[in-house]
Amino acid sequence: MRHLWLAKAFVLAPAFLLAGPHYGYAQAAGVDAAQQVLDEHANVHESAWRHEIESDLIGEKFDDLDRMAEHYRRDKTRVSGGGWRLALFYEALDAPQQTDKDSMDHIEHLTNWMKARPESITARVALAESLHRWAWVARGNGLANTVTAEGWQLFDTRIKESQIVLEGSANLTHMCPQYYVEMLGVGLGQNWDEKRMMATFERGIQLEPEYHYLYKAMVNYLLPKWDGQPGDSAAFAKKSADNLGGDAGDMLYFQLAGVMVKRGNGSNFSLQGIDWQRIQRGYRVMTTQFGVSRKEQNELAFMAYKFKDVDVAKQQFAAIGDDWVRGVWKDKGFFDRIRDWSQGVGS
């Protein structure tokens, strides 16, 4: 039986909506003052956008929320770094709650939305996502043998509730690619076999073949720490990128490599079979098409460290400065140590 020990990540990559595209690996070390103004403006815009979503949910302005989500689905809106605005919308809806009471109030608003608009796939996906998150809150982040009996019971109850919501949404007229991401999350939590997981994934990419969160969910599932064998995730990443082909395939490869290199760290996982040159091509495509995101900028630095490419690491750290991302490095001390390594300082 595999050990379930990863909690869902809540670190969001800020979307620098107004920043133009950048070429090469990263921005020049000396960031233009005008660009700083644009980035600051974009951060303010992003914060206001998230606050609007949270306020609309609390105010139960369900029509407005549905219109917003449908717009992002229809236009396939992207942000800096290639992220989908639709995915960020759902994450904004599911801002982590501080207490169980907060979570219960939050889920009540989502339930009211589903009841008021029973044909809304957005309401159902958002409710399932919050139930799924709340399940992991009950379970905690530790290894399986550290979870209390009560934690397991709450985890099982809440994740089954998430599954029920999703299964009750399967035949709606209008579907959403995030539906299949959430179903894959349920499958991971409930130990589904690879055949069932792959069937869910295939339905998702039939709906939206470039929704990279689907591929990320599968490549994570195929890591050795879950049900995969060594090499499974790397083979899946290559096949998926090849199937998309061209620039889109290379960008997907970069996105999947970030999952493999970071989440496979410290387990029965090897970098063998992962194409470092293709990762770099994918990063160049991403920044050319969508601009620089600080999360992906930090991810390439981390991967350069894992592949022992000092030149790329040094270039990335010069661009990052002190703008490190906790979801990549976990703590500032580790970030500083690897930055020193890129500069030839220390061991």
Secondary structure as a PSIPRED ss2 file (coil, helix, strand):
# PSIPRED VFORMAT (PSIPRED V4.0)

   1 M C   1.000  0.000  0.000
   2 R C   1.000  0.000  0.000
   3 H C   1.000  0.000  0.000
   4 L C   1.000  0.000  0.000
   5 W C   1.000  0.000  0.000
   6 L C   1.000  0.000  0.000
   7 A C   1.000  0.000  0.000
   8 K C   1.000  0.000  0.000
   9 A C   1.000  0.000  0.000
  10 F C   1.000  0.000  0.000
  11 V C   1.000  0.000  0.000
  12 L C   1.000  0.000  0.000
  13 A C   1.000  0.000  0.000
  14 P C   1.000  0.000  0.000
  15 A C   1.000  0.000  0.000
  16 F C   1.000  0.000  0.000
  17 L C   1.000  0.000  0.000
  18 L C   1.000  0.000  0.000
  19 A C   1.000  0.000  0.000
  20 G C   1.000  0.000  0.000
  21 P C   1.000  0.000  0.000
  22 H C   1.000  0.000  0.000
  23 Y C   1.000  0.000  0.000
  24 G C   1.000  0.000  0.000
  25 Y C   1.000  0.000  0.000
  26 A C   1.000  0.000  0.000
  27 Q C   1.000  0.000  0.000
  28 A C   1.000  0.000  0.000
  29 A C   1.000  0.000  0.000
  30 G C   1.000  0.000  0.000
  31 V C   1.000  0.000  0.000
  32 D C   1.000  0.000  0.000
  33 A H   0.000  1.000  0.000
  34 A H   0.000  1.000  0.000
  35 Q H   0.000  1.000  0.000
  36 Q H   0.000  1.000  0.000
  37 V H   0.000  1.000  0.000
  38 L H   0.000  1.000  0.000
  39 D H   0.000  1.000  0.000
  40 E H   0.000  1.000  0.000
  41 H H   0.000  1.000  0.000
  42 A H   0.000  1.000  0.000
  43 N H   0.000  1.000  0.000
  44 V H   0.000  1.000  0.000
  45 H H   0.000  1.000  0.000
  46 E H   0.000  1.000  0.000
  47 S H   0.000  1.000  0.000
  48 A H   0.000  1.000  0.000
  49 W H   0.000  1.000  0.000
  50 R H   0.000  1.000  0.000
  51 H H   0.000  1.000  0.000
  52 E H   0.000  1.000  0.000
  53 I H   0.000  1.000  0.000
  54 E H   0.000  1.000  0.000
  55 S H   0.000  1.000  0.000
  56 D H   0.000  1.000  0.000
  57 L H   0.000  1.000  0.000
  58 I H   0.000  1.000  0.000
  59 G C   1.000  0.000  0.000
  60 E C   1.000  0.000  0.000
  61 K C   1.000  0.000  0.000
  62 F H   0.000  1.000  0.000
  63 D H   0.000  1.000  0.000
  64 D H   0.000  1.000  0.000
  65 L H   0.000  1.000  0.000
  66 D H   0.000  1.000  0.000
  67 R H   0.000  1.000  0.000
  68 M H   0.000  1.000  0.000
  69 A H   0.000  1.000  0.000
  70 E H   0.000  1.000  0.000
  71 H H   0.000  1.000  0.000
  72 Y H   0.000  1.000  0.000
  73 R H   0.000  1.000  0.000
  74 R H   0.000  1.000  0.000
  75 D H   0.000  1.000  0.000
  76 K C   1.000  0.000  0.000
  77 T C   1.000  0.000  0.000
  78 R E   0.000  0.000  1.000
  79 V C   1.000  0.000  0.000
  80 S H   0.000  1.000  0.000
  81 G H   0.000  1.000  0.000
  82 G H   0.000  1.000  0.000
  83 G C   1.000  0.000  0.000
  84 W E   0.000  0.000  1.000
  85 R H   0.000  1.000  0.000
  86 L H   0.000  1.000  0.000
  87 A H   0.000  1.000  0.000
  88 L H   0.000  1.000  0.000
  89 F H   0.000  1.000  0.000
  90 Y H   0.000  1.000  0.000
  91 E H   0.000  1.000  0.000
  92 A H   0.000  1.000  0.000
  93 L H   0.000  1.000  0.000
  94 D C   1.000  0.000  0.000
  95 A C   1.000  0.000  0.000
  96 P C   1.000  0.000  0.000
  97 Q C   1.000  0.000  0.000
  98 Q C   1.000  0.000  0.000
  99 T C   1.000  0.000  0.000
 100 D H   0.000  1.000  0.000
 101 K H   0.000  1.000  0.000
 102 D H   0.000  1.000  0.000
 103 S H   0.000  1.000  0.000
 104 M H   0.000  1.000  0.000
 105 D H   0.000  1.000  0.000
 106 H H   0.000  1.000  0.000
 107 I H   0.000  1.000  0.000
 108 E H   0.000  1.000  0.000
 109 H H   0.000  1.000  0.000
 110 L H   0.000  1.000  0.000
 111 T H   0.000  1.000  0.000
 112 N H   0.000  1.000  0.000
 113 W H   0.000  1.000  0.000
 114 M H   0.000  1.000  0.000
 115 K H   0.000  1.000  0.000
 116 A H   0.000  1.000  0.000
 117 R C   1.000  0.000  0.000
 118 P C   1.000  0.000  0.000
 119 E C   1.000  0.000  0.000
 120 S C   1.000  0.000  0.000
 121 I H   0.000  1.000  0.000
 122 T H   0.000  1.000  0.000
 123 A H   0.000  1.000  0.000
 124 R H   0.000  1.000  0.000
 125 V H   0.000  1.000  0.000
 126 A H   0.000  1.000  0.000
 127 L H   0.000  1.000  0.000
 128 A H   0.000  1.000  0.000
 129 E H   0.000  1.000  0.000
 130 S H   0.000  1.000  0.000
 131 L H   0.000  1.000  0.000
 132 H H   0.000  1.000  0.000
 133 R H   0.000  1.000  0.000
 134 W H   0.000  1.000  0.000
 135 A H   0.000  1.000  0.000
 136 W H   0.000  1.000  0.000
 137 V H   0.000  1.000  0.000
 138 A H   0.000  1.000  0.000
 139 R H   0.000  1.000  0.000
 140 G C   1.000  0.000  0.000
 141 N C   1.000  0.000  0.000
 142 G C   1.000  0.000  0.000
 143 L C   1.000  0.000  0.000
 144 A H   0.000  1.000  0.000
 145 N H   0.000  1.000  0.000
 146 T H   0.000  1.000  0.000
 147 V C   1.000  0.000  0.000
 148 T C   1.000  0.000  0.000
 149 A H   0.000  1.000  0.000
 150 E H   0.000  1.000  0.000
 151 G H   0.000  1.000  0.000
 152 W H   0.000  1.000  0.000
 153 Q H   0.000  1.000  0.000
 154 L H   0.000  1.000  0.000
 155 F H   0.000  1.000  0.000
 156 D H   0.000  1.000  0.000
 157 T H   0.000  1.000  0.000
 158 R H   0.000  1.000  0.000
 159 I H   0.000  1.000  0.000
 160 K H   0.000  1.000  0.000
 161 E H   0.000  1.000  0.000
 162 S H   0.000  1.000  0.000
 163 Q H   0.000  1.000  0.000
 164 I H   0.000  1.000  0.000
 165 V H   0.000  1.000  0.000
 166 L H   0.000  1.000  0.000
 167 E H   0.000  1.000  0.000
 168 G C   1.000  0.000  0.000
 169 S C   1.000  0.000  0.000
 170 A C   1.000  0.000  0.000
 171 N C   1.000  0.000  0.000
 172 L C   1.000  0.000  0.000
 173 T C   1.000  0.000  0.000
 174 H C   1.000  0.000  0.000
 175 M C   1.000  0.000  0.000
 176 C C   1.000  0.000  0.000
 177 P H   0.000  1.000  0.000
 178 Q H   0.000  1.000  0.000
 179 Y H   0.000  1.000  0.000
 180 Y H   0.000  1.000  0.000
 181 V H   0.000  1.000  0.000
 182 E H   0.000  1.000  0.000
 183 M H   0.000  1.000  0.000
 184 L H   0.000  1.000  0.000
 185 G H   0.000  1.000  0.000
 186 V H   0.000  1.000  0.000
 187 G H   0.000  1.000  0.000
 188 L H   0.000  1.000  0.000
 189 G H   0.000  1.000  0.000
 190 Q C   1.000  0.000  0.000
 191 N C   1.000  0.000  0.000
 192 W C   1.000  0.000  0.000
 193 D C   1.000  0.000  0.000
 194 E H   0.000  1.000  0.000
 195 K H   0.000  1.000  0.000
 196 R H   0.000  1.000  0.000
 197 M H   0.000  1.000  0.000
 198 M H   0.000  1.000  0.000
 199 A H   0.000  1.000  0.000
 200 T H   0.000  1.000  0.000
 201 F H   0.000  1.000  0.000
 202 E H   0.000  1.000  0.000
 203 R H   0.000  1.000  0.000
 204 G H   0.000  1.000  0.000
 205 I H   0.000  1.000  0.000
 206 Q H   0.000  1.000  0.000
 207 L H   0.000  1.000  0.000
 208 E C   1.000  0.000  0.000
 209 P C   1.000  0.000  0.000
 210 E C   1.000  0.000  0.000
 211 Y C   1.000  0.000  0.000
 212 H H   0.000  1.000  0.000
 213 Y H   0.000  1.000  0.000
 214 L H   0.000  1.000  0.000
 215 Y H   0.000  1.000  0.000
 216 K H   0.000  1.000  0.000
 217 A H   0.000  1.000  0.000
 218 M H   0.000  1.000  0.000
 219 V H   0.000  1.000  0.000
 220 N H   0.000  1.000  0.000
 221 Y H   0.000  1.000  0.000
 222 L C   1.000  0.000  0.000
 223 L C   1.000  0.000  0.000
 224 P C   1.000  0.000  0.000
 225 K C   1.000  0.000  0.000
 226 W C   1.000  0.000  0.000
 227 D C   1.000  0.000  0.000
 228 G C   1.000  0.000  0.000
 229 Q C   1.000  0.000  0.000
 230 P C   1.000  0.000  0.000
 231 G C   1.000  0.000  0.000
 232 D H   0.000  1.000  0.000
 233 S H   0.000  1.000  0.000
 234 A H   0.000  1.000  0.000
 235 A H   0.000  1.000  0.000
 236 F H   0.000  1.000  0.000
 237 A H   0.000  1.000  0.000
 238 K H   0.000  1.000  0.000
 239 K H   0.000  1.000  0.000
 240 S H   0.000  1.000  0.000
 241 A H   0.000  1.000  0.000
 242 D H   0.000  1.000  0.000
 243 N H   0.000  1.000  0.000
 244 L H   0.000  1.000  0.000
 245 G C   1.000  0.000  0.000
 246 G H   0.000  1.000  0.000
 247 D H   0.000  1.000  0.000
 248 A H   0.000  1.000  0.000
 249 G H   0.000  1.000  0.000
 250 D H   0.000  1.000  0.000
 251 M H   0.000  1.000  0.000
 252 L H   0.000  1.000  0.000
 253 Y H   0.000  1.000  0.000
 254 F H   0.000  1.000  0.000
 255 Q H   0.000  1.000  0.000
 256 L H   0.000  1.000  0.000
 257 A H   0.000  1.000  0.000
 258 G H   0.000  1.000  0.000
 259 V H   0.000  1.000  0.000
 260 M H   0.000  1.000  0.000
 261 V H   0.000  1.000  0.000
 262 K H   0.000  1.000  0.000
 263 R H   0.000  1.000  0.000
 264 G C   1.000  0.000  0.000
 265 N C   1.000  0.000  0.000
 266 G C   1.000  0.000  0.000
 267 S C   1.000  0.000  0.000
 268 N C   1.000  0.000  0.000
 269 F C   1.000  0.000  0.000
 270 S C   1.000  0.000  0.000
 271 L C   1.000  0.000  0.000
 272 Q C   1.000  0.000  0.000
 273 G C   1.000  0.000  0.000
 274 I C   1.000  0.000  0.000
 275 D C   1.000  0.000  0.000
 276 W H   0.000  1.000  0.000
 277 Q H   0.000  1.000  0.000
 278 R H   0.000  1.000  0.000
 279 I H   0.000  1.000  0.000
 280 Q H   0.000  1.000  0.000
 281 R H   0.000  1.000  0.000
 282 G H   0.000  1.000  0.000
 283 Y H   0.000  1.000  0.000
 284 R H   0.000  1.000  0.000
 285 V H   0.000  1.000  0.000
 286 M H   0.000  1.000  0.000
 287 T H   0.000  1.000  0.000
 288 T H   0.000  1.000  0.000
 289 Q H   0.000  1.000  0.000
 290 F H   0.000  1.000  0.000
 291 G C   1.000  0.000  0.000
 292 V C   1.000  0.000  0.000
 293 S C   1.000  0.000  0.000
 294 R H   0.000  1.000  0.000
 295 K H   0.000  1.000  0.000
 296 E H   0.000  1.000  0.000
 297 Q H   0.000  1.000  0.000
 298 N H   0.000  1.000  0.000
 299 E H   0.000  1.000  0.000
 300 L H   0.000  1.000  0.000
 301 A H   0.000  1.000  0.000
 302 F H   0.000  1.000  0.000
 303 M H   0.000  1.000  0.000
 304 A H   0.000  1.000  0.000
 305 Y H   0.000  1.000  0.000
 306 K H   0.000  1.000  0.000
 307 F C   1.000  0.000  0.000
 308 K C   1.000  0.000  0.000
 309 D C   1.000  0.000  0.000
 310 V H   0.000  1.000  0.000
 311 D H   0.000  1.000  0.000
 312 V H   0.000  1.000  0.000
 313 A H   0.000  1.000  0.000
 314 K H   0.000  1.000  0.000
 315 Q H   0.000  1.000  0.000
 316 Q H   0.000  1.000  0.000
 317 F H   0.000  1.000  0.000
 318 A H   0.000  1.000  0.000
 319 A H   0.000  1.000  0.000
 320 I H   0.000  1.000  0.000
 321 G C   1.000  0.000  0.000
 322 D C   1.000  0.000  0.000
 323 D C   1.000  0.000  0.000
 324 W C   1.000  0.000  0.000
 325 V C   1.000  0.000  0.000
 326 R H   0.000  1.000  0.000
 327 G H   0.000  1.000  0.000
 328 V H   0.000  1.000  0.000
 329 W H   0.000  1.000  0.000
 330 K C   1.000  0.000  0.000
 331 D C   1.000  0.000  0.000
 332 K H   0.000  1.000  0.000
 333 G H   0.000  1.000  0.000
 334 F H   0.000  1.000  0.000
 335 F H   0.000  1.000  0.000
 336 D H   0.000  1.000  0.000
 337 R H   0.000  1.000  0.000
 338 I H   0.000  1.000  0.000
 339 R H   0.000  1.000  0.000
 340 D H   0.000  1.000  0.000
 341 W H   0.000  1.000  0.000
 342 S H   0.000  1.000  0.000
 343 Q C   1.000  0.000  0.000
 344 G C   1.000  0.000  0.000
 345 V C   1.000  0.000  0.000
 346 G C   1.000  0.000  0.000
 347 S C   1.000  0.000  0.000
